[in-house]
Amino acid sequence: MAIDTTPIQAVKDKFDQDIGRLDVASVEAASLPEATELLAQANELKIRYTGKRSELAGLMKMVGAQAPEDRAAFGQAIQAVDREISGVLTDTIEQIESRITSIKIEAERVDVTIPGRRPRTGHLHPITILRQRIEDIFVSMGYAIEDDREIETDYYNFDALNIPEGHPARESQDTFYTTDGFALRSQTSTVQIRAMERRGVPIRIIAPGKVYRRDTPDMTHVPMFHQVEGLCVDRGITMAHLKGTVTEWLKRLFGDDTVTRFRPSYFPFTEPSAEFDFSCFVCHGSGTSNGERCRPCKGSGWIELGGSGMVHPNVLRAVGVDPSVYSGFAFGFGLERMAAMTFNIDDIRHMFENDVRFLEQFR
Amino acid sequence: MNISYNWLKEIVDIELSPEETAKALTRVGLAVEGIHGHKGDHVLDIDITSNRSDCLSHLGIARELGAATGRPLISRTGSAATVPLPSVLAGDTVRIEAPDLCHRFTARLIRNVSIGPSPSWLVDRLESLGERSINNVADITNYVMLELGQPMHAFDLDKLQGQRIVVRPARPGESIKTLDEVDRELDESILAVCDTEKPVAIAGIMGGFDSGITAETRNVLLEVAYFDRDSIRAASRKLKLSTEASYRFERGVDILNVVTASERAAQLICDLAGGEEAEFLDMFPRAYMPPEVRSANISAATQRLSGVQVSSERCDVLLASIGVERTESNDAAIYSPPSWRHDIAIEEDLVEEIVRLNGYENIESVLPPAFGAGEHLRSETILRRVRSVLEGFGFSEAITYSFIDEKYDSRFQPLPSVLPISDLPEPERLVTLRDSVIEGAVRMRPTLLPGLLEAVRHNFNQSERNILLFESGKAFAKADTPGEAPAERLLLSFVMTGSMPLEGRASLGRAYDLYDAIGIAEAVLEAAGVTGCIFRPVELVHLRSGRAAKIAKDGVEIGSVGQLADALADESKFRQPVFVCEIDLDGLISRENSPPAYRPLPRFPSVVRDVSFVVKRQQRYADIEAAAKMAGQAICRSVKFVDDFVGSGLAEDERSLTVRFEYRSDDRTLTEDEVEVIHQAVLASIIQNAQVTMRM
C-alpha cells in the first residue's frame, strides 16, 4: 500500500507559490531597499518552511502514525521536500545577500587616483643639499668638517693668509668692514688658520661656510654666499694628492666619467697654485648637448669650479708649522655657482629670496 | 686683457692658429676667456692674474708663448741708440727729489712734431683692443704701453715752466687739473712730476691737463719712468683714480726696459708725427739688483711639492726659457728672475714655474695615504636631525642675508645668549657695517626673524598664504669688551602661518594656531636631544602680549615662541596670524646628552581619571601639573592635558581645563578603592597648591 503524500505535496505547492511571489528573477536589478525587502521575505519563508514550527516539522511528527512499513518512505518523502525547499531558500538568500554586498561595495567604491592625504613635505635649501653631499663624501675620505668665525680680524682674513697690507687682493674694495674695524670673512680660507691653530698638523679638514663680498646683487653676484674650503697638511703631501683628492670627490659627486683639469693660477696663500675645472656633467666635455651649445659649460666642455694649490710656506709658518717638514694642499670653491650649474638655476639671487615655489623644486 | 693675435705674431715666431694659441696660453696659466674677430685679426681675451704684471703687454704674452712652445722672439731692428746726456748735465733738466719713490726717470725731447690724426693701421690696432684713438702722439704712447707694457707720458715742453722736471712729493695745498679735466687735491703722500712751479702730472697715474699735448704742440717731452709700486698703489687708492698706467706701475713694470720703450716711442713719433729726436736724459739713481732665489736642489724641491720628477737639467732649461738665470754658489744654485718678473722670490715660486711649463697635466692623480676617521661638526649632526624633523612637518629651508635693515633696531627682542640684557640702546650693541651694497642693510642680524619675515612677505606677494620656513645661521652682537671680536651664535628659527598645505591637493588642512608653533618648537628641541624644557609666559617686543612663551632649560633661556606682535604684522600687511620661534642652537650643542636608559614595560594595567578644573584666565596648566607632582604619589604615573574650554557654564574670566591622571603600580593590579584614595590626595594637592576648583 502506497503512502499518502498529499499533505507533503501540499506544503511543497504552497512553498512554490510563495517563493514564486518573490521576484527573485529581478534580484540582479534590485536596488538596496528592494533587495533588503526581498531578503526579509526570503528569511521569513525560511522560518515558515524550515523552522521547528513549520508544516513539514508538523508532518514529521506524524511519521509514527503511519503503518510501520510506510514510516521510512513517509519520512524520506518529507525530508526530500525539506531538502528541496532549504536548497531553494539558501540559494535565494545567498543570491540576494550577494546582491546587497555588491551594491554596498559599489556604493563605497573609492577613487584611488585622487592624491593621498598628507601634509606637504618641506624641502631643504639647494645649498644645504649640496653641502651635505659634499660633507658626506669628505667625511668618508677621512676629513673632519670645520667652521669658525664669520666676522674676522684682518689677521685671519689677510695677514695669516700671506696677504700683507698693500697687497692688491687686500685693498680690493671687496671686503665688508664693521664700524669697529672687523672684516666679514671674504673667504673660508680663514678656517685653514683657525683649524691649524686649534688642531695642529697633520690635518685633514673641509670648511663649508658663509663668506661676504661687497658685490651688488645681480644674476651672478650676491653679497653673501657659501664656500667650501679644503685643507690637507701632512708629511709628503704633493700636488698629485691635491689632484687625486679633487678628482675623487668630483667623481663621487658628478659620476665616474668626470674628468678634472688643473690650470696654473695665482692665489696669495698657495704656491704653486692651480684652478680646477671639471668636464661638464651635461655634455661630458663635448660642448654640445642635443645638438645645441651646452648650457652649463657654455659650449667649452669644461666647468670652472675653484682654486687650489700647495699651502704657501708663509701660511704654514703663520701657524707655527715648519714648511721644510710639512707640506699640504688647499682648495676652495663656491657652492652657489655649483648649485646654479647642478640645478640649472639662471639667477643666483633666487637662492636668497626664499620663494617656496623655488625651494620646493629641490630634494 | 685684450691681445691681438696678429700683433703677437709680429713678436714671437709661432705657427699656431688663434685657437691653438689660446690653448697653449691657457695651459701655462694665461686663461683665454674668449676669442673674437676684428678686421682680419683675432682678439684674445686673457685673464691675467694679479701677480703677472709682466703679461700686461703683447711682449709679455709673446714671451710666455715662446716659453710654452719653445719658439724664439723676433728681434726688432731698433733705432740708432741715443747717447744720453751725462747725468751731471741731465740733473739741470730733471731732478729726482724722492729716489725711494722714483727709481728711474727718463726724459726725451722731440722737437717740431705735428700733432694730427694717427694712420689707419694704428687706429685699427687700438680699436681692435678696445682703445680710442686721440691723436698721433697720445696714440703712440698708448700703443707702446700695449706693446711693451711700459706706461709713458708726453708733455708739451713749451708749457713746462722753466722747461724743467722735478719729481717730488706734492706739497700740502697743491692741486692739479688732470687730463680728464678734474681738479684734484694733492698731499705729501702723493708723488708728483712738477715743473719749476707746480705739479704737471700725478706720477704714474695721470698727466696734467694744462701741460698736455694739444693740436698746437710743437715740442714734446716724453717721460718714461719707473715708480715705486706701493707708492703708486697708495696714491691711486687715495685719489680713487685707477688708470692703465697706475694699474701697471702698482703691479710692477720692467725697470730695465724703460730706455727701450722710450726709443720705440720716439722712433714712432718721428715716423708718424714728423719730429726730430733731441736730448735724452736717463736718471737711474740706484742700480737695479736682481733678486736672488737660493735652491739647494731644485729638482728635489719640485718633486717634493708637485710629485713630478723633473731632472735638474730640465729644470734649468725650463727656467731659462722664461729668463731666469742660474749662477752657482758654494752649496746652492742661485736663480735670478728677469727684471720683468716681480713674483719670483722663493724656491716655491721657481717650482711653480717649472711645474706649469712642464704642464700641470703631467702631475699624477694620487689619493693621500689614509689618516683616520672623518667627523661631522657636532652642530651639523644635530642640525641634520632638526632639519629632517622640520622637513617632515612641512618646513622648507630658507637662507637670508646676515645683514639686515637698521629699521629693525629694537623691534625684535634677540635671545639673551646673543644680546644680553643691558641699559645701552640696542643699535650701539649691534655689529654695524661701514656701508652696505643693499640699502639700509648695515646691521649684522642679532636675530634671524626679520629675514624670515621678509621671506614670508615675499611669498605673500606671490599669493602663497600658507608658509612654513626655517633657517639656521649665525646671529651677531658686539662683544662686551671694546676691541674684542663680536659674539657669534648659531640659532635656529622658524615661521609658520596659514593652514596646513596638503601635498598634491588644492584643499587645505587645519589652520595653524599657537599650539602648532609650540609643538614644532618642542619637536625641534627633542630632535636636538634636549628634554625637560619649560615654556613660560613672557612679554617680548616682537610677540603679541599673552601669546608668547620663553623656553628655558635648567633655568637658562634658550628660546622664544609666539604670535608675531600686531604692530609688526600690520607694518608688513600680514592679515593672518604669523607664528615665530627662535632657538639658541649653540646653547643646545654645548649640552652633553646621556644615552637613553631602558625602563621595563608595565606589567599591570593602569587606571585613568579625567578631571575638569575651573581656573582663571591667567592661571596655568603647568601649575596643575606641578601641584599634582607635589602630592608625591609615585603611583600617579602621568598627568596629561586633555582640553581647554571656554564658554557656557563658565564666568567671563574662567576656563575649564580637563586633565587626565594615570595610576599604575609596578607590582599589582590596583583596586578601585586604592586608586580613589590616591586620586583624592592628588586632587587635594592641586586644589590647595594650584588654587583651582573642580568643575562639577
HADDOCK unambig.tbl for C-alpha pairs under 7 A between the chains (distance, minus, plus):
assign (segid A and resid 115 and name CA) (segid B and resid 504 and name CA) 6.06 0.50 0.50
assign (segid A and resid 115 and name CA) (segid B and resid 505 and name CA) 6.91 0.50 0.50
assign (segid A and resid 117 and name CA) (segid B and resid 502 and name CA) 6.64 0.50 0.50
assign (segid A and resid 118 and name CA) (segid B and resid 502 and name CA) 5.56 0.50 0.50
assign (segid A and resid 118 and name CA) (segid B and resid 503 and name CA) 5.95 0.50 0.50
assign (segid A and resid 119 and name CA) (segid B and resid 394 and name CA) 6.58 0.50 0.50
assign (segid A and resid 119 and name CA) (segid B and resid 500 and name CA) 6.46 0.50 0.50
assign (segid A and resid 119 and name CA) (segid B and resid 501 and name CA) 5.92 0.50 0.50
assign (segid A and resid 119 and name CA) (segid B and resid 502 and name CA) 4.50 0.50 0.50
assign (segid A and resid 119 and name CA) (segid B and resid 503 and name CA) 5.85 0.50 0.50
assign (segid A and resid 120 and name CA) (segid B and resid 394 and name CA) 5.24 0.50 0.50
assign (segid A and resid 120 and name CA) (segid B and resid 501 and name CA) 5.53 0.50 0.50
assign (segid A and resid 120 and name CA) (segid B and resid 502 and name CA) 4.79 0.50 0.50
assign (segid A and resid 120 and name CA) (segid B and resid 503 and name CA) 4.26 0.50 0.50
assign (segid A and resid 121 and name CA) (segid B and resid 391 and name CA) 5.88 0.50 0.50
assign (segid A and resid 121 and name CA) (segid B and resid 392 and name CA) 5.60 0.50 0.50
assign (segid A and resid 121 and name CA) (segid B and resid 393 and name CA) 6.56 0.50 0.50
assign (segid A and resid 121 and name CA) (segid B and resid 394 and name CA) 4.21 0.50 0.50
assign (segid A and resid 122 and name CA) (segid B and resid 391 and name CA) 4.17 0.50 0.50
assign (segid A and resid 122 and name CA) (segid B and resid 392 and name CA) 6.34 0.50 0.50
assign (segid A and resid 122 and name CA) (segid B and resid 393 and name CA) 6.88 0.50 0.50
assign (segid A and resid 122 and name CA) (segid B and resid 394 and name CA) 3.95 0.50 0.50
assign (segid A and resid 122 and name CA) (segid B and resid 395 and name CA) 4.29 0.50 0.50
assign (segid A and resid 122 and name CA) (segid B and resid 396 and name CA) 4.34 0.50 0.50
assign (segid A and resid 123 and name CA) (segid B and resid 391 and name CA) 5.95 0.50 0.50
assign (segid A and resid 123 and name CA) (segid B and resid 395 and name CA) 6.80 0.50 0.50
assign (segid A and resid 123 and name CA) (segid B and resid 396 and name CA) 4.46 0.50 0.50
assign (segid A and resid 123 and name CA) (segid B and resid 397 and name CA) 6.25 0.50 0.50
assign (segid A and resid 124 and name CA) (segid B and resid 396 and name CA) 5.71 0.50 0.50
assign (segid A and resid 124 and name CA) (segid B and resid 397 and name CA) 4.92 0.50 0.50
assign (segid A and resid 125 and name CA) (segid B and resid 397 and name CA) 5.12 0.50 0.50
assign (segid A and resid 125 and name CA) (segid B and resid 398 and name CA) 6.36 0.50 0.50
assign (segid A and resid 139 and name CA) (segid B and resid 374 and name CA) 4.38 0.50 0.50
assign (segid A and resid 139 and name CA) (segid B and resid 375 and name CA) 5.69 0.50 0.50
assign (segid A and resid 139 and name CA) (segid B and resid 376 and name CA) 6.86 0.50 0.50
assign (segid A and resid 140 and name CA) (segid B and resid 374 and name CA) 6.26 0.50 0.50
assign (segid A and resid 141 and name CA) (segid B and resid 374 and name CA) 6.73 0.50 0.50
assign (segid A and resid 142 and name CA) (segid B and resid 371 and name CA) 6.50 0.50 0.50
assign (segid A and resid 142 and name CA) (segid B and resid 372 and name CA) 5.51 0.50 0.50
assign (segid A and resid 142 and name CA) (segid B and resid 373 and name CA) 4.67 0.50 0.50
assign (segid A and resid 142 and name CA) (segid B and resid 374 and name CA) 3.82 0.50 0.50
assign (segid A and resid 143 and name CA) (segid B and resid 374 and name CA) 4.37 0.50 0.50
assign (segid A and resid 143 and name CA) (segid B and resid 375 and name CA) 6.62 0.50 0.50
assign (segid A and resid 144 and name CA) (segid B and resid 374 and name CA) 4.74 0.50 0.50
assign (segid A and resid 144 and name CA) (segid B and resid 375 and name CA) 4.57 0.50 0.50
assign (segid A and resid 144 and name CA) (segid B and resid 376 and name CA) 6.04 0.50 0.50
assign (segid A and resid 145 and name CA) (segid B and resid 375 and name CA) 6.26 0.50 0.50
assign (segid A and resid 145 and name CA) (segid B and resid 376 and name CA) 5.16 0.50 0.50
assign (segid A and resid 145 and name CA) (segid B and resid 377 and name CA) 5.57 0.50 0.50
assign (segid A and resid 146 and name CA) (segid B and resid 377 and name CA) 6.43 0.50 0.50
assign (segid A and resid 166 and name CA) (segid B and resid 230 and name CA) 6.71 0.50 0.50
assign (segid A and resid 176 and name CA) (segid B and resid 433 and name CA) 6.86 0.50 0.50
assign (segid A and resid 177 and name CA) (segid B and resid 433 and name CA) 5.68 0.50 0.50
assign (segid A and resid 177 and name CA) (segid B and resid 434 and name CA) 5.85 0.50 0.50
assign (segid A and resid 178 and name CA) (segid B and resid 431 and name CA) 6.66 0.50 0.50
assign (segid A and resid 178 and name CA) (segid B and resid 432 and name CA) 5.37 0.50 0.50
assign (segid A and resid 178 and name CA) (segid B and resid 433 and name CA) 4.05 0.50 0.50
assign (segid A and resid 178 and name CA) (segid B and resid 434 and name CA) 5.37 0.50 0.50
assign (segid A and resid 179 and name CA) (segid B and resid 432 and name CA) 5.77 0.50 0.50
assign (segid A and resid 179 and name CA) (segid B and resid 433 and name CA) 5.59 0.50 0.50
assign (segid A and resid 179 and name CA) (segid B and resid 434 and name CA) 5.09 0.50 0.50
assign (segid A and resid 214 and name CA) (segid B and resid 437 and name CA) 6.18 0.50 0.50
assign (segid A and resid 215 and name CA) (segid B and resid 437 and name CA) 6.63 0.50 0.50
assign (segid A and resid 216 and name CA) (segid B and resid 437 and name CA) 5.30 0.50 0.50
assign (segid A and resid 224 and name CA) (segid B and resid 401 and name CA) 6.63 0.50 0.50
assign (segid A and resid 236 and name CA) (segid B and resid 304 and name CA) 6.89 0.50 0.50
assign (segid A and resid 238 and name CA) (segid B and resid 304 and name CA) 6.40 0.50 0.50
assign (segid A and resid 238 and name CA) (segid B and resid 305 and name CA) 4.76 0.50 0.50
assign (segid A and resid 238 and name CA) (segid B and resid 306 and name CA) 4.87 0.50 0.50
assign (segid A and resid 238 and name CA) (segid B and resid 307 and name CA) 5.38 0.50 0.50
assign (segid A and resid 239 and name CA) (segid B and resid 305 and name CA) 6.21 0.50 0.50
assign (segid A and resid 239 and name CA) (segid B and resid 306 and name CA) 4.43 0.50 0.50
assign (segid A and resid 239 and name CA) (segid B and resid 307 and name CA) 6.27 0.50 0.50
assign (segid A and resid 240 and name CA) (segid B and resid 306 and name CA) 6.17 0.50 0.50
assign (segid A and resid 240 and name CA) (segid B and resid 307 and name CA) 5.71 0.50 0.50
assign (segid A and resid 240 and name CA) (segid B and resid 363 and name CA) 5.73 0.50 0.50
assign (segid A and resid 240 and name CA) (segid B and resid 364 and name CA) 4.93 0.50 0.50
assign (segid A and resid 240 and name CA) (segid B and resid 365 and name CA) 4.96 0.50 0.50
assign (segid A and resid 240 and name CA) (segid B and resid 366 and name CA) 5.38 0.50 0.50
assign (segid A and resid 241 and name CA) (segid B and resid 365 and name CA) 6.31 0.50 0.50
assign (segid A and resid 241 and name CA) (segid B and resid 366 and name CA) 4.90 0.50 0.50
assign (segid A and resid 241 and name CA) (segid B and resid 367 and name CA) 5.13 0.50 0.50
assign (segid A and resid 241 and name CA) (segid B and resid 368 and name CA) 5.27 0.50 0.50
assign (segid A and resid 243 and name CA) (segid B and resid 365 and name CA) 5.02 0.50 0.50
assign (segid A and resid 243 and name CA) (segid B and resid 366 and name CA) 6.89 0.50 0.50
assign (segid A and resid 244 and name CA) (segid B and resid 365 and name CA) 3.97 0.50 0.50
assign (segid A and resid 244 and name CA) (segid B and resid 366 and name CA) 4.32 0.50 0.50
assign (segid A and resid 244 and name CA) (segid B and resid 367 and name CA) 4.83 0.50 0.50
assign (segid A and resid 245 and name CA) (segid B and resid 367 and name CA) 5.59 0.50 0.50
assign (segid A and resid 262 and name CA) (segid B and resid 360 and name CA) 6.16 0.50 0.50
assign (segid A and resid 262 and name CA) (segid B and resid 361 and name CA) 7.00 0.50 0.50
assign (segid A and resid 263 and name CA) (segid B and resid 27 and name CA) 6.06 0.50 0.50
assign (segid A and resid 263 and name CA) (segid B and resid 28 and name CA) 6.97 0.50 0.50
assign (segid A and resid 263 and name CA) (segid B and resid 29 and name CA) 5.70 0.50 0.50
assign (segid A and resid 263 and name CA) (segid B and resid 360 and name CA) 6.51 0.50 0.50
assign (segid A and resid 264 and name CA) (segid B and resid 28 and name CA) 5.92 0.50 0.50
assign (segid A and resid 264 and name CA) (segid B and resid 29 and name CA) 4.18 0.50 0.50
assign (segid A and resid 264 and name CA) (segid B and resid 356 and name CA) 6.03 0.50 0.50
assign (segid A and resid 265 and name CA) (segid B and resid 29 and name CA) 5.38 0.50 0.50
assign (segid A and resid 265 and name CA) (segid B and resid 49 and name CA) 6.86 0.50 0.50
assign (segid A and resid 266 and name CA) (segid B and resid 49 and name CA) 6.05 0.50 0.50
assign (segid A and resid 266 and name CA) (segid B and resid 51 and name CA) 6.96 0.50 0.50
assign (segid A and resid 271 and name CA) (segid B and resid 348 and name CA) 6.03 0.50 0.50
assign (segid A and resid 271 and name CA) (segid B and resid 349 and name CA) 6.49 0.50 0.50
assign (segid A and resid 271 and name CA) (segid B and resid 352 and name CA) 6.65 0.50 0.50
assign (segid A and resid 272 and name CA) (segid B and resid 348 and name CA) 6.67 0.50 0.50
assign (segid A and resid 272 and name CA) (segid B and resid 349 and name CA) 6.75 0.50 0.50
assign (segid A and resid 272 and name CA) (segid B and resid 352 and name CA) 4.58 0.50 0.50
assign (segid A and resid 352 and name CA) (segid B and resid 399 and name CA) 5.68 0.50 0.50
assign (segid A and resid 352 and name CA) (segid B and resid 400 and name CA) 5.51 0.50 0.50
assign (segid A and resid 353 and name CA) (segid B and resid 455 and name CA) 6.42 0.50 0.50
assign (segid A and resid 354 and name CA) (segid B and resid 398 and name CA) 5.36 0.50 0.50
assign (segid A and resid 354 and name CA) (segid B and resid 399 and name CA) 6.87 0.50 0.50
assign (segid A and resid 354 and name CA) (segid B and resid 455 and name CA) 5.73 0.50 0.50
assign (segid A and resid 355 and name CA) (segid B and resid 458 and name CA) 6.91 0.50 0.50
assign (segid A and resid 355 and name CA) (segid B and resid 459 and name CA) 5.76 0.50 0.50
assign (segid A and resid 356 and name CA) (segid B and resid 459 and name CA) 6.93 0.50 0.50
assign (segid A and resid 359 and name CA) (segid B and resid 396 and name CA) 6.75 0.50 0.50
